[in-house]
Amino acid sequence: MALSKRPGPPRPRNGASASGSRLWTWLMIPGTLWMTGFLIASLVLVAALAFGTTDPLGNPQFGLNFDNIAAMADPAYRAVLLRSLGYALLTCVICLVVAYPVAYAIALHGGRFKNLLIAAIVVPFFANYLVRMYGWSVVLSDDGPLLRALRATGLADGDTKILQTGPGVVAGLVYGFIVFMIIPLYAALERMDVSLIEAGRDLYGGPLRTFFYVTLPATRQGAAAGCVLVFLPAMGDFVSAQLMGGPDQIMIGNLIQDKFFQGQNWPLGSALTMLMMAVLFLGMLGYLRRTRKDEAEAAR
């Protein structure tokens, strides 16, 4: 008896797939070249200018002068760098603590309102950053609604101030960049297999124990991505320190801005920029190494 020929699985359309891949590659080339070219060109200019000098009129001159590099060891600059690093790290921690419950509630309990809730969080951040910071400075001002409410409840007195203080700067940074923490956390929680939480509870793990041993490790990459997205702009921010901090709360972004504009010392501003970028590069390198390690563990 002749065997009937069963229809096999559909052959992959290798030709069409390869053609599609080539098309996307070609479409990516112009944008990649545009961004890479300007990024590298600007970095080379800033790095070269860091070794330059200024003429008597304050115009930058390229050269081979190491005074600007040596100036980075100045205690005043080191203090500003450490303050910026501390503010950025504290902002990451506060954003993580505040954003995690928000992302958790939306991802796991938002139901059909998930997209609406995410839009309600993201859309206000489309407003200009400077405008939002001006609005936030009004809220935190001495006669603003926050301090008036705290004084009315007895939690603050007439001498309590938020503006012109370090906590005021961190509050501005948290407000400015918390959305960059919520979105990656939401994405990680959304992708997480909810059955893992149920399995943890079936194994008699309490809510807190299940969270720390199941949910938190499963969303670790989202938290790490959020920390990077918050840390990088917070480290170089100068608007929050300018509007909500005093002279003792300036960050490295304010210092760079001052050297490029008021101080007319572009070489020193370039050296400070390279110093800040070196710190950011180290942070990014740590994140990439951690991500690669997590991917290797997941592939086992």
C-alpha positions as CSV (number, residue, x, y, z in Angstrom):
1,M,0.0,0.0,0.0
2,A,1.3,3.3,-1.0
3,L,1.9,5.6,1.9
4,S,0.2,9.0,1.6
5,K,2.6,11.8,1.6
6,R,2.1,14.0,4.6
7,P,2.5,17.8,4.1
8,G,5.7,18.9,5.8
9,P,6.1,22.0,7.8
10,P,6.3,25.2,5.7
11,R,9.7,25.9,4.5
12,P,11.3,29.0,6.0
13,R,11.4,31.7,3.4
14,N,15.2,32.1,3.8
15,G,15.5,34.4,0.8
16,A,12.7,36.8,1.9
17,S,14.1,36.7,5.5
18,A,17.6,37.5,4.4
19,S,16.3,40.2,2.1
20,G,14.3,41.8,5.0
21,S,17.3,41.7,7.3
22,R,19.5,43.4,4.7
23,L,16.8,46.1,4.2
24,W,16.6,46.9,7.9
25,T,20.4,46.9,8.1
26,W,20.6,49.5,5.2
27,L,17.9,51.6,6.9
28,M,19.8,51.7,10.1
29,I,23.1,52.8,8.5
30,P,22.3,56.5,7.9
31,G,21.0,57.2,11.4
32,T,23.8,55.2,13.0
33,L,26.5,57.0,11.0
34,W,24.9,60.4,11.7
35,M,24.8,59.8,15.5
36,T,28.1,58.0,15.7
37,G,29.9,60.6,13.6
38,F,28.6,63.6,15.6
39,L,29.2,61.8,18.9
40,I,32.8,60.8,18.1
41,A,33.6,64.3,16.6
42,S,32.3,66.1,19.6
43,L,34.1,63.8,22.0
44,V,37.4,64.3,20.1
45,L,37.0,68.0,20.2
46,V,36.2,68.1,23.9
47,A,39.1,65.7,24.7
48,A,41.5,67.8,22.6
49,L,40.3,71.1,24.1
50,A,40.9,69.7,27.6
51,F,44.7,70.0,26.8
52,G,44.3,73.5,25.4
53,T,44.6,77.0,26.8
54,T,42.9,80.4,26.4
55,D,44.3,83.5,24.9
56,P,44.1,86.9,26.7
57,L,40.6,87.4,25.3
58,G,39.4,84.1,26.6
59,N,39.2,82.4,23.3
60,P,40.1,78.6,23.5
61,Q,43.3,77.5,21.9
62,F,44.3,73.9,21.2
63,G,47.6,72.8,22.6
64,L,49.3,70.3,24.8
65,N,48.9,71.7,28.3
66,F,48.3,69.4,31.2
67,D,47.4,72.2,33.7
68,N,43.6,71.5,33.2
69,I,44.1,67.8,33.9
70,A,46.2,68.6,37.0
71,A,43.5,70.9,38.2
72,M,41.1,68.0,38.6
73,A,43.0,67.1,41.8
74,D,41.9,70.4,43.3
75,P,40.0,69.7,46.5
76,A,37.2,72.1,45.4
77,Y,36.6,70.2,42.2
78,R,36.9,66.8,43.9
79,A,34.2,67.9,46.5
80,V,31.8,69.0,43.7
81,L,32.4,65.7,41.9
82,L,31.8,63.6,45.1
83,R,28.7,65.7,45.8
84,S,27.3,65.1,42.3
85,L,28.1,61.4,42.7
86,G,26.3,61.3,46.1
87,Y,23.3,63.2,44.8
88,A,23.0,60.9,41.8
89,L,23.3,57.7,43.8
90,L,20.8,58.9,46.4
91,T,18.4,59.9,43.6
92,C,18.7,56.3,42.2
93,V,17.9,54.8,45.6
94,I,14.9,57.0,46.2
95,C,13.6,56.6,42.6
96,L,13.9,52.8,43.0
97,V,12.1,52.7,46.3
98,V,9.3,55.0,45.1
99,A,9.0,53.6,41.6
100,Y,8.9,49.9,42.4
101,P,5.5,49.8,44.2
102,V,4.1,52.0,41.4
103,A,5.3,49.8,38.6
104,Y,4.3,46.6,40.6
105,A,0.8,47.9,41.2
106,I,0.3,48.8,37.5
107,A,1.9,45.7,36.0
108,L,0.3,43.1,38.3
109,H,-2.9,44.8,39.4
110,G,-3.6,47.4,36.7
111,G,-5.9,45.2,34.7
112,R,-7.3,46.8,31.6
113,F,-6.2,50.3,32.9
114,K,-2.5,49.5,32.6
115,N,-1.9,51.5,29.4
116,L,-4.0,54.4,30.8
117,L,-2.0,54.5,34.0
118,I,1.3,54.4,32.2
119,A,0.2,57.2,30.0
120,A,-0.9,59.2,33.0
121,I,2.7,58.9,34.3
122,V,4.6,59.5,31.1
123,V,2.6,62.2,29.4
124,P,3.3,65.0,32.0
125,F,7.0,64.3,31.4
126,F,6.7,65.4,27.8
127,A,6.5,69.0,29.1
128,N,9.8,70.9,29.0
129,Y,12.2,69.8,31.7
130,L,13.0,73.4,32.7
131,V,9.3,74.4,33.0
132,R,8.7,71.4,35.2
133,M,11.6,72.3,37.4
134,Y,10.4,75.9,37.8
135,G,7.0,74.5,38.8
136,W,8.6,72.1,41.3
137,S,10.6,75.0,42.8
138,V,7.3,76.8,43.4
139,V,5.9,73.7,45.2
140,L,9.0,73.4,47.4
141,S,9.4,77.2,48.1
142,D,9.1,78.6,51.6
143,D,5.6,79.8,50.9
144,G,4.7,76.8,48.7
145,P,1.9,74.4,49.3
146,L,4.1,71.6,50.7
147,L,5.7,73.6,53.5
148,R,2.4,75.3,54.3
149,A,0.8,71.9,54.7
150,L,3.7,70.7,56.9
151,R,3.5,73.8,59.1
152,A,-0.2,73.5,59.4
153,T,0.2,69.9,60.7
154,G,3.0,70.8,63.0
155,L,5.6,68.8,61.1
156,A,7.6,71.9,60.2
157,D,8.3,75.3,61.8
158,G,8.9,78.7,60.3
159,D,12.6,78.1,59.9
160,T,12.2,74.9,57.9
161,K,13.4,75.3,54.3
162,I,13.6,72.9,51.4
163,L,14.9,75.1,48.7
164,Q,18.6,76.1,48.8
165,T,19.4,72.8,50.5
166,G,20.8,69.4,49.5
167,P,17.4,67.6,50.0
168,G,15.8,70.2,47.7
169,V,18.3,69.3,44.9
170,V,17.7,65.6,45.4
171,A,13.9,66.2,45.4
172,G,14.2,68.0,42.1
173,L,16.3,65.2,40.6
174,V,13.9,62.5,41.8
175,Y,11.0,64.4,40.3
176,G,12.8,65.0,37.1
177,F,14.0,61.4,36.4
178,I,11.7,59.0,38.3
179,V,9.8,58.2,35.1
180,F,13.0,56.6,33.8
181,M,12.9,54.2,36.7
182,I,9.2,53.4,36.4
183,I,9.2,52.4,32.8
184,P,12.0,49.7,32.9
185,L,10.6,48.3,36.1
186,Y,7.1,48.1,34.6
187,A,8.5,46.3,31.5
188,A,10.4,43.8,33.7
189,L,7.3,43.1,35.9
190,E,5.1,42.9,32.8
191,R,7.4,40.2,31.3
192,M,7.7,38.3,34.5
193,D,6.0,34.9,34.7
194,V,3.3,35.4,37.4
195,S,3.2,31.7,38.0
196,L,6.6,32.1,39.8
197,I,4.9,34.2,42.5
198,E,2.2,31.6,42.8
199,A,4.8,28.8,43.1
200,G,6.6,30.8,45.8
201,R,3.3,31.0,47.8
202,D,2.6,27.4,47.2
203,L,5.9,26.6,48.9
204,Y,4.6,28.4,52.0
205,G,6.6,31.6,51.3
206,G,5.0,34.7,52.8
207,P,4.4,37.8,50.7
208,L,7.6,39.5,51.9
209,R,9.7,36.4,51.5
210,T,8.2,35.7,48.0
211,F,8.9,39.2,47.0
212,F,12.6,39.1,48.0
213,Y,13.3,35.6,46.8
214,V,11.2,35.5,43.6
215,T,9.9,38.9,42.4
216,L,13.0,41.0,43.1
217,P,15.5,38.6,41.4
218,A,13.2,38.2,38.4
219,T,13.1,42.0,37.9
220,R,16.7,42.7,38.8
221,Q,17.6,43.6,35.2
222,G,14.8,46.1,35.0
223,A,15.9,47.7,38.3
224,A,19.5,47.9,37.0
225,A,18.4,49.5,33.7
226,G,16.3,52.0,35.6
227,C,19.3,52.9,37.9
228,V,21.5,53.5,34.8
229,L,18.8,55.6,33.1
230,V,18.4,57.8,36.3
231,F,22.0,57.9,37.3
232,L,23.4,59.1,33.9
233,P,21.3,62.3,33.5
234,A,21.2,63.0,37.3
235,M,25.0,63.0,37.5
236,G,25.3,65.7,34.8
237,D,22.2,67.7,35.7
238,F,22.6,71.4,36.5
239,V,19.0,72.7,36.4
240,S,17.9,71.2,39.7
241,A,21.0,72.4,41.6
242,Q,20.6,75.9,40.1
243,L,16.9,76.3,40.9
244,M,16.7,74.3,44.2
245,G,20.2,74.4,45.6
246,G,22.3,77.1,47.0
247,P,25.9,78.0,46.4
248,D,27.0,75.0,48.5
249,Q,25.0,72.5,46.5
250,I,26.4,73.1,43.0
251,M,27.0,69.9,41.0
252,I,29.6,69.2,38.3
253,G,27.1,70.2,35.6
254,N,26.9,73.7,37.1
255,L,30.7,73.8,37.2
256,I,30.9,72.9,33.5
257,Q,28.3,75.3,32.6
258,D,30.1,78.1,34.5
259,K,33.4,77.3,32.8
260,F,31.9,77.3,29.3
261,F,29.8,80.5,29.7
262,Q,30.5,82.8,32.6
263,G,34.1,81.7,33.2
264,Q,35.1,81.7,29.5
265,N,37.5,78.8,30.2
266,W,36.5,76.2,27.7
267,P,39.7,74.0,28.2
268,L,39.0,73.7,31.9
269,G,35.3,73.0,31.2
270,S,36.3,70.3,28.7
271,A,38.6,68.7,31.3
272,L,35.7,68.7,33.8
273,T,33.5,67.2,31.1
274,M,36.0,64.4,30.4
275,L,36.2,63.7,34.2
276,M,32.4,63.4,34.4
277,M,32.2,61.2,31.4
278,A,34.9,58.9,32.8
279,V,32.7,58.4,35.9
280,L,29.7,57.8,33.8
281,F,31.7,55.3,31.6
282,L,32.7,53.3,34.7
283,G,29.1,53.2,35.8
284,M,28.0,52.1,32.4
285,L,30.7,49.5,32.2
286,G,29.6,48.0,35.5
287,Y,26.0,47.8,34.3
288,L,27.1,46.0,31.0
289,R,29.2,43.5,32.9
290,R,26.4,42.8,35.3
291,T,23.9,42.4,32.4
292,R,26.2,40.0,30.6
293,K,26.7,37.9,33.7
294,D,22.9,37.7,34.2
295,E,22.4,36.7,30.6
296,A,25.1,34.0,31.0
297,E,23.4,32.7,34.1
298,A,20.0,32.7,32.4
299,A,21.4,30.7,29.5
300,R,22.6,27.8,31.6
